[in-house]
Amino acid sequence: MNDVARDSSTNQTVTVTDNSTGKSVELPILGGTVGPRAIDVRRLYAETGCFTYDPGFTSTASCDSAITYIDGEAGILMHRGYMIEDLAEHSDFMDVCYLLLHGELPKAEEKAGFERSITYHTMLHEQMNYFYRGFRRDSHPMAIMVGVVGAMSAFYHDSTDISDPHQRMVASHRLIAKMPTIAAMAYKFSIGQPFVYPRNDLNYAENFLNMVFSVPCEEYKISPVLARAMDRIFILHADHEQNASTSTVRISGSSNANPFACIAAGIASLWGPAHGGANEAVLQMLQEIGSKDRIPEFIERAKDRDDPFRLMGFGHRVYKNYDPRAKVMQKSCHEVLSELGVQDPLLDIAMELERIALEDEYFAEKKLFPNVDFYSGIILKAMGFPTTMFTVLFALARTVGWVAQWREMIEDPSQRISRPRQLYNGHTERKYVPLDQR
């Protein structure tokens, strides 16, 4: 755990004064290794009788963590101190998984052992195949993901004791290993094709693509370009600090719920269109635009504050600069389109929209650059994934981040069960009125 951050009192304080009573309280200021300082308000209620009010927790640090750091103003994303651009360029997803879980990039023998563990955990318990039959054929794949991942605790009893470090690690490996199989089976079930079992001779990304796109009647040839693009997508979505789904996993885990239930809760949170569904919204926007000659019209609409139209996939809640993941994804996007030679009007619209927006002073001034969701949606559509699978792929990639954050939270002795407070604005006490007098 991050002892450096936990013990990093700056010997600085801030004084809060209640002007209605004149009472003051001095609160310590904590400093991490990098990034904004934090005012420690744990004594605030006891000494003043007041809570802090922060809807959406946009100014509140709920934990200290050593996993991921984001500087939205500078456009920086780091995992364990490594820039995301460097990891995407020089590492593969297994490297990044090990880094997030263990804090350091693996040595050759460590990576080989980790990959072997993941590879030999990819198969599901055979009885789980029957679980899929309980869903309607037209079920959204994310609905299936929530159900199946939550049900893993009913099949893997030997890795639900969160007080046992070995069981925590086994559960972590199982979730990372089995998520591609669960996701691929959700897709196959939705289109009525037979399940394809994992293969131990393929790497993580290749294995997933094979389980999704191969059929028993013919050999599926895996393109190295597409496999590398898939691997990069996994890397770029592996973790993103304390976002909605990660916070959901941590809050669920704070009650000592089993890891499979916690990750299922994270998947449910990610399902929301304001979080994991953004790249799906990009394609819906491109369909609304319809043709390249209508792009200027929609660019002008996006500039009009009174128009409800928004350019999806541009700008970001955290980044006030170019999303560093988008730079990597942009390059990957063009590689995939070149490899496939796809002729798709939506992709043509997307490329033209990207060009026009990047040259427009309004978007540069507002720092509304294409983000990772803009390019990932284009890549996934070109590769043949339906839009309903986009968030599933996000969940698959983010599993390692959720697991790393969950383990860090469990192993942090300062963490307690999450219990946010509220500012109550309802009725004060009222006398009960009998039914015949209402």
C-alpha positions in Angstrom: 0.0 0.0 0.0 1.0 3.6 -0.5 2.7 4.4 2.9 4.4 7.4 1.3 1.0 9.1 0.6 -0.6 8.0 3.8 2.2 9.5 6.0 2.7 12.6 3.8 1.5 15.3 6.1 2.9 18.6 4.8 2.9 20.3 8.3 0.6 22.8 6.7 -3.0 23.5 7.8 -6.1 25.3 6.8 -8.4 27.1 9.3 -12.1 26.8 8.8 -14.2 29.4 10.7 -18.0 29.2 11.2 -18.9 32.9 11.0 -22.2 32.3 12.7 -20.5 31.2 15.9 -17.0 32.4 15.5 -15.7 28.9 16.2 -12.6 27.8 14.2 -11.1 24.4 13.5 -7.6 23.8 12.1 -7.4 21.0 9.6 -4.2 19.3 8.3 -3.2 19.5 4.6 -2.0 16.2 3.1 0.3 16.0 0.2 0.8 13.1 -2.2 3.9 12.4 -4.2 2.4 14.5 -7.1 -0.8 16.3 -7.7 -3.2 18.6 -5.7 -3.0 18.6 -1.9 -5.9 17.4 0.1 -7.5 19.0 3.2 -8.1 16.2 5.8 -11.7 16.8 6.9 -12.1 13.7 9.1 -12.4 15.8 12.3 -14.7 18.4 10.7 -18.0 17.0 11.8 -16.8 16.1 15.3 -15.5 19.6 15.9 -18.0 21.8 14.0 -21.1 19.7 13.6 -20.9 20.3 9.8 -20.4 18.0 6.8 -18.8 19.0 3.5 -21.1 19.2 0.5 -19.7 17.9 -2.8 -22.2 16.4 -5.3 -20.4 13.9 -7.5 -17.4 14.0 -5.2 -15.6 16.2 -7.8 -13.4 17.9 -5.1 -13.2 15.0 -2.6 -10.4 12.4 -2.3 -12.0 9.2 -1.0 -8.8 7.3 -0.7 -5.1 7.4 -1.2 -3.8 5.2 -4.0 -0.5 4.4 -5.7 -1.9 2.9 -8.9 -2.9 5.7 -11.3 -2.3 9.4 -11.6 -4.1 11.8 -13.9 -3.3 15.5 -14.5 -6.1 16.6 -16.7 -4.7 20.1 -17.2 -1.4 18.8 -18.6 -3.0 15.8 -20.4 -1.0 13.2 -18.3 -2.0 9.6 -17.4 0.4 7.5 -15.5 0.2 3.9 -14.1 2.7 3.3 -11.2 4.8 6.3 -12.6 4.9 5.1 -16.2 3.4 7.3 -18.9 0.5 5.7 -20.7 2.1 6.5 -24.1 5.2 4.6 -23.2 3.2 1.6 -21.9 1.1 1.5 -25.1 4.1 1.8 -27.3 6.5 -0.6 -25.6 4.4 -3.0 -23.5 1.6 -5.5 -24.0 -1.5 -5.9 -21.9 -0.1 -8.6 -19.7 2.8 -6.3 -18.8 0.4 -3.6 -17.8 -1.8 -6.1 -15.8 1.2 -7.2 -13.8 2.3 -3.6 -13.3 -1.2 -2.6 -11.9 -1.4 -5.6 -9.6 2.2 -5.7 -8.3 3.5 -2.2 -8.6 6.4 -2.9 -10.9 6.9 -4.1 -14.5 7.6 -7.8 -14.5 11.0 -9.4 -15.2 11.1 -12.1 -17.9 10.5 -15.0 -15.5 7.8 -13.1 -13.6 6.0 -12.3 -16.8 6.2 -15.8 -18.1 4.7 -17.1 -14.8 2.0 -14.5 -14.8 1.0 -15.2 -18.5 0.9 -18.9 -17.7 -1.4 -18.4 -14.8 -3.8 -16.2 -16.8 -3.7 -18.5 -19.8 -4.6 -21.6 -17.7 -7.5 -19.8 -16.0 -9.3 -18.7 -19.2 -11.8 -21.6 -19.3 -15.1 -21.3 -17.5 -16.7 -23.9 -15.3 -18.7 -26.0 -17.7 -21.9 -25.5 -15.8 -21.6 -21.7 -16.4 -22.5 -22.4 -20.1 -26.0 -23.3 -19.0 -26.3 -20.0 -17.1 -26.4 -18.2 -20.5 -29.5 -20.1 -21.5 -31.5 -18.3 -18.8 -31.2 -15.0 -20.7 -33.3 -14.0 -23.7 -31.5 -14.3 -27.0 -31.9 -10.5 -27.5 -30.5 -9.6 -24.1 -28.0 -6.8 -24.1 -24.5 -8.3 -23.6 -23.9 -6.0 -20.6 -26.9 -7.5 -18.9 -25.4 -10.9 -19.4 -22.0 -9.7 -18.1 -23.5 -8.4 -14.9 -25.3 -11.6 -14.2 -22.5 -14.1 -15.2 -19.7 -12.2 -13.4 -21.8 -11.9 -10.2 -22.6 -15.7 -10.5 -18.9 -16.6 -10.4 -19.0 -16.5 -6.6 -21.4 -19.5 -6.8 -18.8 -21.5 -8.8 -15.4 -20.5 -7.3 -15.8 -20.8 -3.5 -12.0 -21.2 -3.1 -11.3 -17.6 -3.9 -14.0 -15.6 -2.0 -12.2 -15.3 1.4 -11.0 -11.7 1.1 -8.9 -12.0 4.3 -6.7 -14.6 2.6 -4.0 -12.9 0.4 -3.6 -16.1 -1.7 -7.4 -16.2 -2.4 -7.4 -12.5 -3.3 -4.7 -13.2 -5.8 -6.4 -16.3 -7.2 -9.6 -14.3 -7.6 -7.7 -11.5 -9.3 -6.2 -13.8 -11.8 -9.5 -15.6 -12.5 -11.3 -12.4 -13.2 -8.6 -11.1 -15.6 -8.4 -14.5 -17.3 -12.1 -15.4 -17.6 -13.5 -12.0 -18.6 -12.6 -12.4 -22.3 -14.2 -15.8 -22.3 -17.4 -14.4 -20.6 -17.5 -11.5 -23.0 -17.0 -13.6 -26.1 -19.7 -16.0 -24.9 -22.1 -13.1 -24.3 -21.6 -12.1 -27.9 -21.9 -15.6 -29.4 -25.1 -16.2 -27.4 -26.6 -12.9 -28.7 -26.1 -13.9 -32.3 -27.0 -17.6 -32.0 -23.5 -19.0 -32.7 -21.8 -21.8 -30.7 -19.4 -20.9 -28.0 -15.7 -21.0 -28.9 -13.4 -22.2 -26.2 -10.2 -20.4 -25.3 -6.9 -21.6 -26.8 -3.7 -21.8 -24.8 -1.4 -21.2 -27.8 -2.7 -17.6 -28.4 -1.9 -14.5 -26.4 -4.6 -12.5 -24.5 -5.8 -10.3 -27.4 -5.5 -13.0 -30.1 -7.5 -15.5 -27.9 -10.3 -13.0 -27.4 -10.5 -12.2 -31.1 -10.6 -15.9 -31.9 -13.4 -16.6 -29.4 -15.4 -13.7 -30.8 -15.0 -14.1 -34.6 -14.1 -17.7 -35.3 -16.7 -20.4 -36.1 -16.3 -24.2 -36.1 -16.7 -24.5 -39.8 -13.5 -22.7 -40.9 -10.2 -21.5 -39.7 -10.1 -17.9 -38.4 -6.9 -16.1 -39.4 -5.8 -13.5 -36.8 -4.4 -10.3 -38.2 -1.3 -9.2 -36.2 -2.4 -5.5 -36.8 -5.8 -6.1 -35.4 -4.5 -8.2 -32.5 -2.1 -5.4 -31.6 -4.8 -2.8 -31.9 -7.0 -4.9 -29.6 -4.1 -5.1 -27.1 -3.7 -1.3 -27.2 -7.4 -0.8 -26.6 -7.1 -3.0 -23.5 -4.0 -1.1 -22.3 -5.6 2.3 -22.8 -8.7 1.3 -20.8 -7.0 -0.7 -18.1 -7.4 1.9 -15.3 -8.4 5.5 -15.0 -8.2 6.4 -11.3 -11.3 7.0 -9.2 -14.0 7.1 -11.9 -17.6 6.1 -11.3 -17.2 2.4 -11.9 -13.9 2.1 -9.9 -15.4 4.0 -7.0 -18.4 1.6 -7.2 -16.0 -1.4 -6.9 -14.3 0.2 -3.9 -17.5 1.1 -2.2 -18.9 -2.4 -2.8 -15.6 -3.9 -1.5 -15.7 -1.7 1.6 -18.6 -3.8 2.9 -16.3 -6.9 2.5 -18.4 -8.2 -0.4 -16.7 -11.0 -2.4 -14.6 -9.8 -5.4 -16.9 -11.2 -8.1 -19.8 -9.3 -6.7 -17.7 -6.1 -6.5 -16.6 -6.4 -10.2 -20.2 -7.1 -11.2 -21.2 -3.9 -9.5 -18.4 -2.1 -11.4 -19.8 -3.5 -14.7 -23.3 -2.3 -13.8 -21.9 1.2 -13.2 -19.9 1.2 -16.4 -23.0 0.3 -18.4 -24.3 3.9 -18.0 -24.1 5.9 -21.2 -22.4 8.8 -19.3 -19.5 6.4 -18.5 -18.8 3.4 -20.6 -21.3 4.0 -23.3 -19.6 7.1 -24.7 -18.0 5.4 -27.8 -21.4 3.9 -28.7 -22.8 7.5 -28.5 -20.1 8.5 -31.0 -21.4 6.2 -33.7 -25.0 7.3 -33.0 -23.8 10.9 -33.6 -22.1 9.9 -36.8 -25.3 8.2 -38.0 -27.2 11.4 -37.2 -24.8 13.5 -39.2 -25.3 11.1 -42.1 -22.9 12.5 -44.7 -19.7 14.4 -45.0 -21.3 17.4 -46.6 -23.5 17.9 -43.5 -20.5 18.1 -41.1 -20.1 22.0 -41.3 -23.8 22.3 -40.3 -23.3 20.1 -37.2 -20.0 21.8 -36.3 -21.9 25.1 -36.2 -24.6 23.5 -34.1 -22.0 22.2 -31.7 -20.9 25.8 -31.2 -24.4 27.1 -30.5 -25.1 26.9 -26.7 -28.9 27.0 -27.4 -28.7 23.9 -29.6 -28.9 20.5 -27.7 -26.6 18.8 -30.2 -23.1 18.0 -28.8 -20.1 16.5 -30.5 -19.7 13.2 -28.8 -16.2 11.9 -28.4 -14.7 15.4 -28.1 -13.5 16.8 -24.8 -13.4 14.9 -21.5 -14.6 15.4 -17.9 -11.0 15.1 -16.6 -8.8 16.2 -19.4 -8.6 19.9 -20.2 -6.0 19.1 -22.8 -5.5 16.4 -25.4 -6.4 13.0 -23.9 -3.1 11.2 -24.0 -4.9 7.9 -24.7 -6.4 9.5 -27.8 -3.0 10.2 -29.4 -2.2 6.5 -29.2 -5.7 5.5 -30.3 -5.6 7.9 -33.3 -2.5 6.2 -34.7 -4.0 2.7 -34.0 -7.2 3.8 -35.7 -5.5 4.7 -39.0 -3.5 1.5 -38.9 -6.6 -0.6 -38.5 -8.5 1.2 -41.3 -5.5 0.8 -43.6 -5.2 -2.9 -42.8 -8.9 -3.7 -43.3 -9.4 -1.3 -46.3 -12.9 -0.8 -44.9 -15.3 1.3 -47.0 -17.9 2.5 -44.5 -19.6 5.9 -44.9 -19.6 6.4 -41.1 -15.9 5.9 -40.9 -15.4 8.4 -43.7 -17.6 10.9 -41.8 -15.6 10.3 -38.6 -12.2 11.0 -40.4 -13.5 14.1 -42.0 -15.1 15.3 -38.7 -11.7 14.8 -37.0 -9.9 16.8 -39.6 -12.3 19.7 -39.6 -12.5 19.9 -35.8 -8.8 19.8 -35.3 -8.4 22.7 -37.7 -11.2 24.8 -36.1 -10.0 27.6 -33.7 -13.2 27.2 -31.6 -12.4 23.6 -30.6 -8.8 24.4 -30.1 -9.6 27.4 -27.8 -12.1 25.3 -25.8 -9.7 22.4 -25.8 -12.3 20.1 -27.3 -10.0 17.5 -28.8 -11.1 14.0 -29.9 -10.9 11.7 -26.9 -10.2 8.0 -26.6 -13.9 7.2 -27.1 -14.0 8.9 -30.5 -11.3 6.6 -32.0 -12.2 3.4 -30.1 -15.7 3.4 -31.5 -14.4 3.8 -35.0 -11.8 1.0 -34.5 -14.3 -1.4 -33.0 -16.9 -0.8 -35.7 -14.2 -1.4 -38.4 -13.2 -4.7 -36.7 -16.7 -5.9 -36.8 -18.0 -5.5 -33.3 -21.6 -4.4 -32.9 -22.2 -1.3 -30.8 -23.7 -3.4 -28.0 -20.3 -4.9 -27.4 -18.4 -1.7 -27.0 -19.1 -1.3 -23.3 -18.4 -5.0 -22.8 -14.9 -4.5 -24.2 -14.4 -1.6 -21.9 -15.4 -3.8 -19.0 -13.1 -6.5 -20.1 -10.1 -4.1 -20.2 -11.0 -2.3 -17.0 -11.3 -5.5 -15.0 -7.6 -5.4 -14.1 -7.9 -1.8 -12.9 -10.9 -2.7 -10.8 -9.2 -5.7 -9.3 -6.0 -3.7 -8.5 -8.0 -1.0 -6.9 -10.1 -3.5 -4.9 -7.0 -5.3 -3.6 -5.4 -2.0 -2.7 -8.5 -1.0 -0.8 -8.8 -4.3 1.0 -5.1 -4.2 2.1 -5.4 -0.6 3.3 -5.9 -0.6 7.1 -7.2 2.9 7.1 -10.2 2.1 4.9 -13.6 1.8 6.5 -17.0 0.9 5.1 -18.1 3.7 2.8 -20.9 5.8 4.3 -21.4 9.2 2.5 -23.5 11.8 4.4 -26.2 14.0 3.0 -27.7 17.5 3.2 -31.3 16.8 4.2 -34.0 19.0 2.6 -37.1 17.0 3.4 -39.9 17.6 5.9 -39.1 18.2 9.5 -41.0 16.0 12.1 -44.7 15.7 11.4 -47.5 14.2 13.4 -48.9 10.9 12.0 -52.4 11.3 10.4 -54.7 8.2 10.6 -56.0 6.9 7.4 -59.6 8.1 7.9 -58.4 11.7 8.5 -56.2 12.1 5.4 
